[in-house]
Amino acid sequence: MVNTAQSFKNKIMSNKCSRCGKQRVVVKTKKEKVGNSYIISREMSCPDKECQKQVEKVLSNEAKKRVFIKSEQLKREEERKKRIASNLKG
């Protein structure tokens, strides 16, 4: 019987940069216990600093766009609720 933890350690993990395709490197590793399990999270980064800056810029713009879309969605929902309430009163 193969130990799953040991087989996981033996696997070669590939994590390539989405922009340039270089192998990403581990910047920070965090291990925390949740219940009876340990969760390991790793922060990965492109070894090319200029490329990483561009990736972070794109991710930041995407995050801003998601926040904007969510706020617009909430505004439309509030407007729809007000229209429904005014139609029920009138």
KOLDRENRO-611537 format. One record per residue (C-alpha): residue in one letter; x, y, z; residue number from 1. Coordinates in steps of 0.001 Angstrom, whole numbers. Each point is the difference from the previous one (the first is absolute). Last residue first. Example, Ala and Ser with C-alpha at 12.3 -4.5 7.8 and 13.67 -1.06 7.14 Angstrom:
<pakes>
PAKE,residuo,x,y,z,num
PAKE,s,13670,-1060,7140,2
PAKE,a,-1370,-3440,660,1
</pakes>
This chain:
<pakes>
PAKE,residuo,x,y,z,num
PAKE,g,-49807,52365,-6788,90
PAKE,k,1407,-1609,3165,89
PAKE,l,975,-3305,-1681,88
PAKE,n,1544,1826,-2955,87
PAKE,s,2015,2223,2396,86
PAKE,a,1370,-3077,1816,85
PAKE,i,904,-1731,-3285,84
PAKE,r,1754,3126,-1272,83
PAKE,k,1901,371,3300,82
PAKE,k,1070,-3666,-112,81
PAKE,r,1248,426,-3582,80
PAKE,e,1981,3101,959,79
PAKE,e,1596,-1889,2902,78
PAKE,e,908,-2903,-2296,77
PAKE,r,1452,2355,-2590,76
PAKE,k,2167,1659,2656,75
PAKE,l,1170,-3410,1295,74
PAKE,q,1003,-1061,-3523,73
PAKE,e,1888,3255,-507,72
PAKE,s,1901,-623,3250,71
PAKE,k,824,-3555,-1097,70
PAKE,i,1229,1176,-3422,69
PAKE,f,2217,2658,1621,68
PAKE,v,1485,-2500,2471,67
PAKE,r,666,-2471,-2848,66
PAKE,k,1684,2739,-2073,65
PAKE,k,2214,990,2907,64
PAKE,a,1059,-3645,418,63
PAKE,e,748,-283,-3729,62
PAKE,n,2102,3177,120,61
PAKE,s,1958,-1364,2965,60
PAKE,l,576,-3314,-1761,59
PAKE,v,1306,1812,-3099,58
PAKE,k,2334,2162,2112,57
PAKE,e,1194,-3045,1953,56
PAKE,v,827,-1784,-3271,55
PAKE,q,1876,3063,-1283,54
PAKE,k,2007,271,3228,53
PAKE,q,763,-3737,-192,52
PAKE,c,1360,465,-3550,51
PAKE,e,2271,2809,1175,50
PAKE,k,1242,-2137,2908,49
PAKE,d,846,-3031,-2162,48
PAKE,p,31,-2915,2486,47
PAKE,c,-3808,-164,-285,46
PAKE,s,-1622,-269,3409,45
PAKE,m,-1674,-2635,2151,44
PAKE,e,-1569,386,3424,43
PAKE,r,-344,-3414,1561,42
PAKE,s,-2766,-1381,2157,41
PAKE,i,294,-3078,2180,40
PAKE,i,-3119,-1137,1841,39
PAKE,y,439,-2481,2833,38
PAKE,s,-2891,-2220,939,37
PAKE,n,-1698,-1035,3229,36
PAKE,g,-2033,3181,324,35
PAKE,v,1820,2619,-2045,34
PAKE,k,3712,174,793,33
PAKE,e,2053,2590,-1808,32
PAKE,k,3088,-95,-2193,31
PAKE,k,1111,3093,-1946,30
PAKE,t,2597,103,-2760,29
PAKE,k,1349,3210,-1557,28
PAKE,v,1742,921,-3253,27
PAKE,v,-133,-3361,-1758,26
PAKE,v,1304,231,-3573,25
PAKE,r,-1830,15,-3349,24
PAKE,q,1385,-1953,-2976,23
PAKE,k,130,2346,-2980,22
PAKE,g,-3000,144,-2359,21
PAKE,c,160,3751,-664,20
PAKE,r,-3505,1224,903,19
PAKE,s,-1777,-2839,1788,18
PAKE,c,3164,-847,1938,17
PAKE,k,445,-3757,277,16
PAKE,n,-846,-2155,2989,15
PAKE,s,1072,-3586,-456,14
PAKE,m,-38,-2334,2966,13
PAKE,i,2298,-2987,-36,12
PAKE,k,-1641,-2784,1937,11
PAKE,n,2154,-1691,2635,10
PAKE,k,-1549,1938,2872,9
PAKE,f,-3478,-1142,-1051,8
PAKE,s,1145,-3640,-69,7
PAKE,q,1243,360,3577,6
PAKE,a,-3268,1482,1207,5
PAKE,t,-1958,-2699,-1847,4
PAKE,n,1954,-2881,1587,3
PAKE,v,-34,-2758,-2575,2
PAKE,m,-1344,-3419,998,1
</pakes>
